[in-house]
Amino acid sequence: MAAIDGLPPLRDVISTHGLAAKKSLGQNFLLDLNLTAKIARQAGDLSECDVLEIGPGPGGLTRGLLAEGARRVLAIEKDARCLPALAEVAAAYPGRLEVVNGDALEVDPLAMLTPPIRVAANLPYNVGTELLVRWLTPDVWPPFWQSLTLMFQREVAERIVAAPGSKAYGRLALLASWRADARIVLNLPPEAFTPPPKVSSAVVHLTALPEPRYPADPKVLERVVAMAFNQRRKMLRAALKGLAPDIEDRLIAAGIKPTDRAETVTLEQFCALARAVKG
């Protein structure tokens, strides 16, 4: 699928612009335009949406998003070497692609986007989890985004969608399920990328809920969950003893046995505990 838009195949783009992936930037480029178009389709109907993309690199997913009809794409790219390649994409889609050279952890994109907004990105491995947590924990909910369609290492993707009782269940799963519906929509082997990473990857699609699934103060819930999973092998009465002197009573009030461990506690129970702790 070299010619979804009359632009050169991505291997040629990388060769022309000298874009060898940098490990320091967490870069692994996805060169198959069939795959990038498939990922773009997982984001849903983009024709009425602005799309925020983080780490476009040579522009594979960017081209997929635009070819699939995104109203407009705002791409934030830290690596200045990629800017000439992205400028060629912008020229092929006049008025529909804006590229910002900057660090996604420092750039505030909201002034440059018009709702409704969706996020779609093959996230750099070294900042992916931090960005997801930021998007799931804004001060105001609903958030600026309708949905997130994000590539992660497979292990991280499994942590986002994990159920109670599973080894992968923890803080990420609770943050995601409290305020969003999350599911893995695509798996990709290492050989799909250049250079191939040592791990498999997966695309997770998260849809924002209009309000959190259960009532709880976000900061209290975050603290309770963090303390519980920081010592996940301990019984909760021990892991959470710093929260309140009567923590056993509060656990029981939330329907949790003080001898339970964090990985067996459901989201609903954690939210009840957050309310009991705040109260």
Beta strands, then each sheet from edge to edge (+ up, - down):
strand 1: 29-30
strand 2: 50-54
strand 3: 72-77
strand 4: 97-101
strand 5: 117-122
strand 6: 145-153
strand 7: 180-188
strand 8: 193-194
strand 9: 201-208
sheet 1: 1+ 8-
sheet 2: 4+ 3+ 2+ 5+ 6+ 9- 7+
end
